[in-house]
């Protein structure tokens, strides 16, 4: 199986080519440059360096979310376009699982991604098992729930909240250095081997877990939920 995998759910862009479980190449750009500028040139460079053409691929694996609204949209759109055009499989992987897979430990790994306004995307993993579902939650609500766990490793954007974490969980370990706090497209490819392909590529969408900022502002201004906008139009 020849897999092209990529992730633009956060700040970093990561892409990899894996053939029959063997990593041929991986590129990770930990920059603030727009993913729309970096993703496809990175993929083109990587494919050229490993000596493969698009027609050689048999599967696309992509981080479906949670994460940045714009970043997820870019990756998922690229993945859908490639899979449909090439007539190959599309497999989705949790963005948080892709980061957790970098950490090899017997302890539970808590992956955090900054969702702004005091909120985080969080998921808990241990030895490849998903123990705490990916969710949007405030750090103040999450940390007390983790107090019963004696050995925890935090990664992802955890260094942004290190003081808050250590105040509540002084025994916690925070991984703040690359590459352990960054996504790995190689890990996405490996995780995808255990997952079934998306049945309908056209219906495949990112998992945001959070409403976009425009919807949130509309709700505050109108006093209605974004789902109720059609009621306003009919009034």
C-alpha positions as CSV (number, residue, x, y, z in Angstrom):
1,X,0.0,0.0,0.0
2,X,1.3,3.4,-1.0
3,X,0.0,6.1,1.4
4,X,0.3,9.9,1.2
5,X,-0.7,11.4,4.6
6,X,-0.8,15.0,5.8
7,X,-2.0,17.2,8.6
8,X,-2.6,21.0,8.8
9,X,-4.9,21.0,11.8
10,X,-2.6,23.3,13.8
11,X,0.4,25.5,13.3
12,X,2.6,22.9,11.7
13,X,2.3,21.3,8.2
14,X,3.3,17.7,8.1
15,X,3.3,15.3,5.1
16,X,4.6,11.8,4.6
17,X,4.8,9.0,2.1
18,X,4.7,5.5,3.5
19,X,4.9,2.3,1.4
20,X,3.9,-1.0,2.9
21,X,4.6,0.4,6.4
22,X,8.0,1.8,5.4
23,X,8.5,5.5,5.8
24,X,10.0,6.8,2.6
25,X,9.9,10.5,3.5
26,X,8.4,13.0,5.9
27,X,8.4,16.8,6.0
28,X,7.2,18.9,8.9
29,X,7.2,22.7,8.7
30,X,6.7,24.3,12.1
31,X,6.0,27.8,10.8
32,X,3.1,30.2,10.9
33,X,3.0,30.4,7.1
34,X,-0.5,29.8,5.7
35,X,-1.2,26.1,5.0
36,X,-2.7,27.0,1.6
37,X,0.8,28.1,0.7
38,X,2.8,25.3,2.1
39,X,0.8,22.1,1.8
40,X,0.7,21.2,-1.9
41,X,4.3,22.4,-2.6
42,X,5.4,20.2,0.4
43,X,3.5,17.2,-1.1
44,X,5.0,17.8,-4.5
45,X,8.5,18.1,-3.2
46,X,8.1,14.9,-1.1
47,X,6.6,12.9,-3.9
48,X,9.4,13.9,-6.2
49,X,12.1,13.1,-3.7
50,X,10.8,9.6,-3.1
51,X,10.3,8.9,-6.8
52,X,6.6,8.4,-6.8
53,X,3.9,9.9,-9.0
54,X,0.3,10.7,-7.9
55,X,-0.9,7.7,-9.9
56,X,1.2,5.3,-7.8
57,X,-0.7,6.1,-4.6
58,X,-3.4,3.8,-3.2
59,X,-4.5,5.7,-0.1
60,X,-4.7,9.3,1.2
61,X,-4.7,9.6,5.0
62,X,-5.6,13.0,6.5
63,X,-6.0,14.5,10.0
64,X,-9.8,15.3,10.1
65,X,-9.8,17.3,13.3
66,X,-10.2,18.8,15.7
67,X,-8.1,21.9,15.2
68,X,-7.9,25.1,13.3
69,X,-11.0,25.8,11.1
70,X,-9.0,27.1,8.2
71,X,-6.2,24.5,8.5
72,X,-8.6,21.6,8.7
73,X,-10.6,22.9,5.7
74,X,-7.4,23.1,3.6
75,X,-6.2,19.5,4.4
76,X,-9.6,17.9,4.0
77,X,-10.3,19.7,0.7
78,X,-6.9,18.6,-0.6
79,X,-7.5,15.0,0.6
80,X,-10.9,14.8,-0.9
81,X,-9.7,16.2,-4.2
82,X,-6.8,13.8,-4.5
83,X,-8.7,10.7,-3.4
84,X,-11.6,11.5,-5.8
85,X,-9.4,12.4,-8.8
86,X,-7.1,9.4,-8.4
87,X,-9.9,7.0,-7.5
88,X,-8.2,5.8,-4.3
89,X,-9.1,5.3,-0.6
90,X,-9.5,8.2,1.8
91,X,-9.0,7.5,5.5
92,X,-9.4,10.0,8.4
93,X,-7.4,10.1,11.6
94,X,-7.9,12.2,14.7
95,X,-5.5,15.2,14.8
96,X,-5.0,14.6,18.5
97,X,-4.2,10.9,18.1
98,X,-1.5,11.8,15.5
99,X,0.3,13.9,18.2
100,X,-0.3,11.3,21.0
101,X,1.3,8.6,18.8
102,X,4.6,10.4,18.9
103,X,4.9,9.7,22.7
104,X,5.9,6.1,23.6
105,X,5.0,5.7,27.3
106,X,3.0,3.4,29.7
107,X,1.3,6.6,31.1
108,X,-1.7,8.3,29.7
109,X,-1.0,11.0,27.2
110,X,-3.2,14.0,27.2
111,X,-3.1,16.0,24.0
112,X,-4.2,19.7,24.1
113,X,-4.7,22.1,21.3
114,X,-5.5,25.7,22.0
115,X,-9.1,26.5,21.0
116,X,-8.9,30.1,22.3
117,X,-11.1,31.9,24.9
118,X,-10.0,29.6,27.6
119,X,-11.0,26.4,25.7
120,X,-8.9,23.5,24.5
121,X,-9.4,20.5,22.3
122,X,-8.4,17.6,24.4
123,X,-8.1,13.8,24.1
124,X,-6.5,11.1,26.2
125,X,-4.5,8.1,24.9
126,X,-2.6,5.2,26.4
127,X,-0.7,2.5,24.5
128,X,-2.6,3.2,21.4
129,X,-6.0,3.1,23.1
130,X,-8.4,6.1,23.1
131,X,-9.4,6.5,26.7
132,X,-10.7,10.1,26.8
133,X,-12.7,11.1,23.7
134,X,-11.7,14.1,21.7
135,X,-13.7,17.1,23.0
136,X,-13.9,20.8,23.3
137,X,-13.6,21.7,27.0
138,X,-12.3,24.4,29.3
139,X,-9.0,23.7,31.0
140,X,-10.7,24.5,34.3
141,X,-13.2,21.8,33.8
142,X,-10.7,19.2,32.3
143,X,-8.0,19.3,34.9
144,X,-10.1,18.3,38.0
145,X,-11.3,15.3,36.0
146,X,-7.8,14.1,35.6
147,X,-6.8,14.4,39.2
148,X,-7.3,10.7,39.9
149,X,-4.6,9.8,37.4
150,X,-1.2,9.8,39.1
151,X,1.0,9.7,36.0
152,X,0.1,11.9,33.1
153,X,2.0,13.3,30.1
154,X,0.7,16.5,28.5
155,X,1.7,17.4,24.9
156,X,0.5,19.4,21.9
157,X,-0.1,23.0,23.1
158,X,0.3,22.0,26.7
159,X,3.3,24.3,27.2
160,X,1.0,27.3,26.7
161,X,-0.9,26.2,29.9
162,X,2.0,24.7,31.9
163,X,1.4,26.8,35.0
164,X,-2.3,26.0,35.2
165,X,-1.6,22.3,34.6
166,X,1.1,22.1,37.3
167,X,-0.9,24.0,39.8
168,X,-3.6,21.4,39.6
169,X,-1.5,18.3,38.7
170,X,2.0,18.9,40.1
171,X,3.2,15.4,39.1
172,X,2.3,15.9,35.5
173,X,5.0,15.8,32.8
174,X,4.7,18.5,30.0
175,X,6.4,17.8,26.7
176,X,7.2,21.2,25.3
177,X,9.9,20.5,22.7
178,X,9.6,19.3,19.1
179,X,9.0,16.8,17.7
180,X,7.0,15.3,20.6
181,X,4.4,18.1,20.7
182,X,3.9,18.3,16.9
183,X,1.8,16.2,14.6
184,X,3.4,13.4,12.5
185,X,2.1,12.5,9.1
186,X,4.0,9.3,9.4
187,X,2.0,8.4,12.5
188,X,-1.2,9.3,10.6
189,X,-0.3,6.9,7.9
190,X,0.4,4.1,10.5
191,X,-2.9,4.8,12.3
192,X,-4.8,4.8,9.0
193,X,-3.7,1.2,8.4
194,X,-6.1,0.1,11.1
195,X,-9.0,2.1,9.9
196,X,-11.6,1.7,7.2
197,X,-11.8,4.1,4.3
198,X,-14.4,6.9,4.1
199,X,-17.5,5.5,2.3
200,X,-18.6,8.6,0.6
201,X,-15.8,11.1,-0.2
202,X,-18.2,13.9,-1.1
203,X,-19.8,13.7,2.3
204,X,-16.5,13.8,4.2
205,X,-16.0,16.9,6.3
206,X,-13.6,18.1,9.0
207,X,-14.5,17.6,12.7
208,X,-14.4,21.1,14.1
209,X,-16.0,20.5,17.5
210,X,-16.3,24.2,17.7
211,X,-18.4,26.7,15.9
212,X,-16.5,29.1,13.7
213,X,-15.9,32.6,15.1
214,X,-18.4,34.2,12.7
215,X,-21.2,31.9,14.0
216,X,-20.3,32.7,17.6
217,X,-20.4,36.4,17.0
218,X,-23.7,36.1,15.2
219,X,-25.2,34.2,18.2
220,X,-24.0,36.8,20.6
221,X,-25.4,39.7,18.5
222,X,-28.7,38.0,17.7
223,X,-29.4,36.1,20.9
224,X,-30.1,33.0,18.7
225,X,-28.1,29.9,17.9
226,X,-26.6,29.7,14.5
227,X,-28.9,26.8,13.7
228,X,-31.8,29.2,14.1
229,X,-30.8,31.5,11.3
230,X,-33.3,29.9,8.9
231,X,-36.0,30.8,11.4
232,X,-35.0,34.5,11.1
233,X,-35.1,34.3,7.3
234,X,-38.7,32.9,7.4
235,X,-40.0,35.4,9.9
